[in-house]
Amino acid sequence: RDMEMLKPVAMQIDHYIQLSEELAADMQGKTLADIHNIDLYIFSILPTYRPFEWNRAALDQLKSSGALRQIKDQQLVQKISEYDALTQHLDLDFTSDDNKIREAQNIALRVVDMNYPNRGQIPEFIEEEAMGDLLVQFFASDLYREIKANDLDLLSSDINQVRHAVNHIIETGSNMGARTEIEIPRLVARGLEIIELINAAYGQE
C-alpha cells in the first residue's frame, strides 16, 4: 500500500521541482522592468507535496510484540529495519521541505503584491492543474490575461531583493531533487525486496 501512496507524492515533488526550474529559466537576463508581479505571484504560491501516509500498523505490531526478533531470515529483518528507517527519514525530509517552502513564501511576500481582486480563482486553477502542465495552462488562460492586463506593481524596486526571493523558491525546489531521484526509489526497492523475501519464505504468490 505504501508503494501506491508514494506515486502521487512523487509526482507532486517532481511538479514542484519542474516549476522551480522553469522559474530559474524564466528569470535569466531579466531586468526589474521585465518582471511581472503576477508571474512571481504564481511561482510563490506553488503547491507543496502532501505528507507521507505510511501503513505502519503491521510493522508497529511486529516490533511491539517482539515478533520481529523471531523471524529467522536475518536478511528479511535487516531489509524491514532499513525500510522503516527510510520512512522515518522521509518524514523528517517532509518537515524540512515544508518549512523551507513556507520560508520562501514569506520572503516572497516582501516583494510580491498578493492583493488581486480575483486571487481566489488562482488557487482553484492551480488545484485543478496541479498534476498537469500548470504554467502552460495558466499562462494561456483567460484568467491570466485578465490579471496581467491590470497587473499590480511589485512591492520592491530593488532587483536584488526580488532575486533574493526568487532564489529561495528555486533553491527549495532544487533541494527536493534527492527525494525522487534517490530516497523514494531506494525505499521502493527495499519494499519490493521485502515482498520478494516474504513470498520466498512463506510461500505467498
C-alpha positions as CSV (number, residue, x, y, z in Angstrom):
1,R,0.0,0.0,0.0
2,D,2.9,2.3,0.7
3,M,4.1,1.8,-2.9
4,E,0.7,3.1,-4.2
5,M,0.7,6.0,-1.8
6,L,4.2,7.1,-2.9
7,K,3.2,7.6,-6.6
8,P,1.1,10.8,-6.3
9,V,3.5,12.2,-3.7
10,A,6.5,11.7,-6.0
11,M,4.5,13.3,-8.8
12,Q,3.8,16.4,-6.6
13,I,7.5,16.7,-5.7
14,D,8.6,16.4,-9.4
15,H,6.0,19.0,-10.2
16,Y,7.4,21.5,-7.7
17,I,10.9,20.8,-8.9
18,Q,9.9,21.4,-12.5
19,L,8.2,24.7,-11.7
20,S,11.2,26.0,-9.8
21,E,13.4,25.1,-12.7
22,E,11.1,27.0,-15.1
23,L,11.2,30.0,-12.7
24,A,15.0,29.9,-12.9
25,A,15.0,29.8,-16.7
26,D,12.3,32.5,-16.9
27,M,14.3,34.9,-14.7
28,Q,17.6,34.7,-16.6
29,G,18.7,38.0,-18.0
30,K,15.6,39.9,-16.9
31,T,15.7,43.4,-15.5
32,L,13.2,44.7,-13.0
33,A,11.1,46.2,-15.8
34,D,10.8,42.7,-17.4
35,I,9.5,41.0,-14.2
36,H,5.7,40.9,-13.8
37,N,4.1,40.7,-10.4
38,I,1.6,38.1,-11.5
39,D,4.3,35.8,-12.7
40,L,6.2,35.8,-9.4
41,Y,2.9,35.5,-7.6
42,I,2.2,32.2,-9.3
43,F,5.6,30.8,-8.5
44,S,5.5,32.0,-4.9
45,I,2.3,30.0,-4.2
46,L,3.4,26.8,-5.8
47,P,1.6,23.8,-4.3
48,T,3.8,21.7,-2.0
49,Y,3.6,17.9,-1.6
50,R,1.3,16.2,0.9
51,P,2.7,14.4,3.9
52,F,3.5,10.7,3.6
53,E,0.8,8.4,4.9
54,W,2.7,5.2,5.8
55,N,0.8,2.0,6.6
56,R,2.8,1.2,9.7
57,A,0.2,-0.7,11.7
58,A,1.5,-4.2,10.9
59,L,5.2,-3.3,11.3
60,D,4.5,-1.5,14.6
61,Q,2.7,-4.6,15.9
62,L,5.7,-6.8,14.8
63,K,8.0,-4.5,16.8
64,S,5.9,-4.0,19.9
65,S,5.1,-7.8,20.2
66,G,8.7,-8.9,19.7
67,A,7.7,-11.0,16.7
68,L,10.2,-9.2,14.5
69,R,13.0,-10.9,16.6
70,Q,11.5,-14.3,15.9
71,I,11.9,-14.0,12.1
72,K,14.7,-16.5,11.2
73,D,15.6,-14.8,7.9
74,Q,18.0,-12.1,9.1
75,Q,18.2,-10.6,5.6
76,L,14.4,-10.0,5.8
77,V,14.8,-8.5,9.3
78,Q,17.5,-6.2,8.0
79,K,15.5,-5.1,5.0
80,I,12.5,-4.3,7.2
81,S,14.6,-2.3,9.5
82,E,16.1,-0.4,6.6
83,Y,12.7,0.3,5.2
84,D,11.4,1.5,8.5
85,A,14.4,3.8,8.9
86,L,13.9,5.2,5.4
87,T,10.2,6.1,6.1
88,Q,11.3,7.9,9.3
89,H,13.9,9.8,7.3
90,L,11.4,10.8,4.6
91,D,9.1,12.2,7.3
92,L,11.9,14.4,8.5
93,D,12.6,15.5,4.9
94,F,8.9,16.4,4.5
95,T,9.1,18.6,7.6
96,S,12.3,20.3,6.4
97,D,10.9,20.8,2.9
98,D,7.6,22.2,4.2
99,N,9.4,24.7,6.5
100,K,11.6,25.8,3.6
101,I,8.6,26.3,1.3
102,R,6.9,28.4,4.0
103,E,10.1,30.4,4.5
104,A,10.4,31.0,0.7
105,Q,6.8,32.1,0.5
106,N,7.3,34.5,3.5
107,I,10.3,36.1,1.7
108,A,8.3,36.4,-1.5
109,L,5.5,38.3,0.4
110,R,8.0,41.1,0.9
111,V,8.3,41.7,-2.9
112,V,5.1,40.3,-4.4
113,D,1.8,42.0,-4.1
114,M,-0.8,39.3,-3.4
115,N,-3.9,41.6,-3.4
116,Y,-5.5,40.6,-6.6
117,P,-9.3,41.1,-6.5
118,N,-9.8,37.8,-8.2
119,R,-7.0,36.0,-6.4
120,G,-9.5,33.4,-5.1
121,Q,-9.7,31.9,-8.6
122,I,-6.0,31.3,-8.9
123,P,-5.7,28.6,-6.2
124,E,-8.7,26.9,-7.7
125,F,-6.9,26.9,-11.1
126,I,-3.7,25.6,-9.6
127,E,-5.6,22.8,-7.7
128,E,-7.2,21.7,-11.0
129,E,-4.0,21.8,-13.0
130,A,-1.5,20.7,-10.2
131,M,-0.7,17.4,-11.9
132,G,-0.7,18.8,-15.4
133,D,1.4,21.4,-17.2
134,L,0.4,24.2,-14.9
135,L,2.4,27.1,-16.4
136,V,1.4,26.4,-20.0
137,Q,-2.3,26.1,-18.9
138,F,-2.3,29.2,-16.7
139,F,-0.4,31.5,-19.0
140,A,-2.7,30.6,-21.8
141,S,-5.8,31.1,-19.8
142,D,-8.3,34.0,-19.9
143,L,-7.7,34.4,-16.2
144,Y,-4.0,35.1,-16.7
145,R,-4.7,37.6,-19.5
146,E,-7.3,39.4,-17.4
147,I,-5.0,39.7,-14.4
148,K,-1.9,40.7,-16.4
149,A,-3.9,43.5,-18.2
150,N,-4.4,45.1,-14.8
151,D,-1.3,43.8,-13.1
152,L,-0.1,45.0,-9.7
153,D,3.3,46.5,-9.2
154,L,6.0,44.6,-7.3
155,L,6.3,45.8,-3.7
156,S,10.1,46.4,-4.2
157,S,12.0,48.3,-6.8
158,D,15.2,46.6,-5.6
159,I,16.2,43.9,-8.1
160,N,18.5,42.3,-5.6
161,Q,15.6,41.9,-3.2
162,V,13.4,40.4,-5.9
163,R,16.2,38.0,-6.9
164,H,16.7,37.0,-3.3
165,A,13.0,36.0,-3.1
166,V,13.3,34.1,-6.4
167,N,16.5,32.3,-5.3
168,H,14.7,30.9,-2.2
169,I,12.0,29.4,-4.4
170,I,14.5,27.9,-6.8
171,E,16.7,26.6,-4.0
172,T,13.7,24.9,-2.3
173,G,12.9,23.0,-5.5
174,S,16.5,22.1,-6.1
175,N,16.8,20.6,-2.6
176,M,13.9,18.3,-3.2
177,G,15.7,16.5,-6.0
178,A,17.0,13.9,-3.7
179,R,13.5,12.8,-2.8
180,T,12.5,11.5,-6.2
181,E,16.0,10.8,-7.5
182,I,17.4,8.8,-4.6
183,E,15.3,8.4,-1.5
184,I,11.9,7.3,-2.8
185,P,13.4,4.9,-5.4
186,R,15.6,3.4,-2.6
187,L,12.5,2.9,-0.4
188,V,10.6,1.3,-3.3
189,A,13.5,-1.0,-4.0
190,R,13.6,-2.0,-0.3
191,G,9.8,-2.6,-0.3
192,L,10.0,-4.8,-3.4
193,E,12.9,-6.8,-1.8
194,I,10.8,-7.3,1.3
195,I,7.9,-8.5,-0.7
196,E,10.1,-11.0,-2.6
197,L,11.7,-12.3,0.6
198,I,8.3,-12.7,2.3
199,N,7.0,-14.6,-0.7
200,A,10.1,-16.8,-0.8
201,A,10.0,-17.5,3.0
202,Y,6.2,-18.0,3.4
203,G,5.2,-19.3,0.0
204,Q,2.9,-16.5,-0.9
205,E,2.4,-15.5,-4.5
